[in-house]
Amino acid sequence: MALNVPDPRWSFGVRVLHWLTVVALAAQLAVAFGPMAGPGMAPMKWLPLHMSIGVTVIAMILLRLCWRVFTKVPVRPLPRPVRFAGALVHVCLYVTILAVLITGWLAYRPMPFMPPARLFGSLPIPLAPEVDGLSARAFAVLHAKLVWVLLGLVGVHVLAALAHAALFRDGVMRGMSFGRTGVAQRE
């Protein structure tokens, strides 16, 4: 007879959105540090793809946040400081991702006589409003600095996940995994 133990995982939709966001952010970094870092017009050739992925990430993040409102958090017996630290890192991740995406959009100004970038080759990307006192160049610099902050937070997130899996063995890592849970126990 199996005990009725609650599933320690997030809902399927949250897990799918989590890993799709990871893949999209990895693609962003590959494009940004790869061909967009090249000389001449190479960055302009890759900018529409970079921006398209950015819009996709914004959509996924907003969907994840909305989904979270209606999804139960997996129940785990973690100490309060651990729960607080995890919540703080997640809030910082969400805020930083959104800040990176918004500053990237605010930095986008096509060159004169250049057609606007198009999302996945179809919809034109609207120009961000100009902000008094800050140039597109200033937003580009801020965007680049925030990417490094984001990478630091991602590093903390990954290290914490590995610590939960290898050291604490408390099931937190299974929260975002797929496959069998292994929670059903026999008497």
TAFENGI-V834748 format. One record per residue. D_LAST is the distance of its C-alpha to the last C-alpha in whole Angstrom. Layout:
[[D_LAST] [D_LAST]]
//
This chain:
[[6] [7] [8] [11] [12] [16] [18] [19] [22] [26] [27] [28] [32] [31] [30] [33] [35] [34] [35] [38] [39] [39] [40] [43] [44] [44] [46] [48] [49] [49] [52] [53] [54] [55] [57] [58] [59] [62] [65] [68] [66] [63] [61] [63] [62] [58] [58] [57] [54] [53] [54] [52] [49] [49] [50] [47] [45] [46] [45] [41] [41] [43] [40] [37] [39] [39] [35] [34] [36] [33] [30] [27] [27] [23] [22] [21] [22] [25] [28] [31] [33] [31] [31] [34] [35] [33] [35] [38] [38] [37] [40] [42] [41] [42] [45] [46] [45] [47] [50] [50] [51] [53] [55] [55] [57] [59] [60] [61] [65] [66] [69] [73] [73] [70] [68] [65] [61] [59] [55] [54] [58] [58] [58] [61] [59] [61] [62] [61] [63] [65] [64] [67] [68] [65] [66] [64] [65] [63] [60] [60] [60] [57] [55] [55] [54] [51] [50] [50] [48] [46] [45] [44] [42] [40] [40] [38] [36] [35] [35] [33] [30] [30] [30] [27] [25] [27] [27] [25] [22] [21] [21] [24] [25] [23] [24] [27] [26] [25] [23] [19] [17] [14] [13] [10] [7] [4] [0]]
//
